[in-house]
Amino acid sequence: MNDIEEKLMNRLNNMLDNDIEAINVKIFGARNQKFVEIMIESSQGVTINTCADVTKISQNIIKLDRLINIDYSIDMYTSVL
């Protein structure tokens, strides 16, 4: 995990409810487009609404911290507990 991925994951975990955790962040892509993959887990299960909420929080972190300065998309994944 590089510094930007680690920073995003740490900031995200600081902002998420205690029950939800980002366990992996991967950023990859070309110069003009980046892809952000975030894996989350929760003992209560992960719903589509959970994914949407985490996506919005991630977008705010990326914007406020200026982590990515080009177009990007976010994909949310979950692990099975």
WOFENCOR-V390347 format. One record per helix or strand. SS is the DSSP state (@ for helix, = for strand). FROM is the first residue (numbers start at 1). TO is the last residue. Records with the same first field share a line. If there is no record, write none. Layout:
SS->FROM-TO ; FROM-TO
This chain:
@->3-15 ; 48-64
=->20-30 ; 33-42 ; 72-78
